[in-house]
Amino acid sequence: MSVGSRFHLAQDGHSVTVQPARASGSVEVLVDGKVVGQGKVPRAGTAVLRAEFPGDPPRPVTIRLGEMGGVVLCEMEVGRARYLMPRVPLLPQRPPVWWPPPHPFLRLGKSLRRAVLRAVRRFPLRGR
């Protein structure tokens, strides 16, 4: 399982999140921010977790988490409908910051300052 990612889906007015933990092999299912199910992921095969949507009466939810072709997939089954849960990074991804290249004269001034400092260090001025 991948560290630093989770699976999330909004379904029937509820927020469903599946968080795998690679080191311990455990998986948590959160509905509306509350842990409603947890289990272990076998080394080979698929983890099947059961949870419930709150309400009267509670509706059962089945989560299947497994690896297929090197990619971790998560599927949620509610009633007879199945939904593939998209992977969401734990930390929001920021767009790369673009800085315009420096003006050529700024680069020239910087390289001249460096050359002068190097020359001063190599040949210090000595008093009489």
Rosetta blueprint (number, residue, H / E / L):
1 M L
2 S L
3 V L
4 G L
5 S E
6 R E
7 F E
8 H E
9 L E
10 A E
11 Q E
12 D L
13 G L
14 H E
15 S E
16 V E
17 T E
18 V E
19 Q E
20 P E
21 A L
22 R L
23 A L
24 S L
25 G L
26 S E
27 V E
28 E E
29 V E
30 L E
31 V E
32 D L
33 G L
34 K E
35 V E
36 V E
37 G E
38 Q E
39 G E
40 K E
41 V L
42 P L
43 R L
44 A L
45 G L
46 T E
47 A E
48 V E
49 L E
50 R E
51 A E
52 E E
53 F E
54 P L
55 G L
56 D L
57 P L
58 P L
59 R E
60 P E
61 V E
62 T E
63 I E
64 R E
65 L E
66 G E
67 E E
68 M E
69 G L
70 G L
71 V E
72 V E
73 L E
74 C E
75 E E
76 M E
77 E E
78 V E
79 G L
80 R L
81 A E
82 R E
83 Y E
84 L E
85 M L
86 P L
87 R E
88 V E
89 P E
90 L L
91 L L
92 P L
93 Q L
94 R L
95 P L
96 P L
97 V L
98 W L
99 W L
100 P L
101 P L
102 P L
103 H L
104 P H
105 F H
106 L H
107 R H
108 L H
109 G H
110 K H
111 S H
112 L H
113 R H
114 R H
115 A H
116 V H
117 L H
118 R H
119 A H
120 V H
121 R H
122 R H
123 F L
124 P L
125 L L
126 R L
127 G L
128 R L
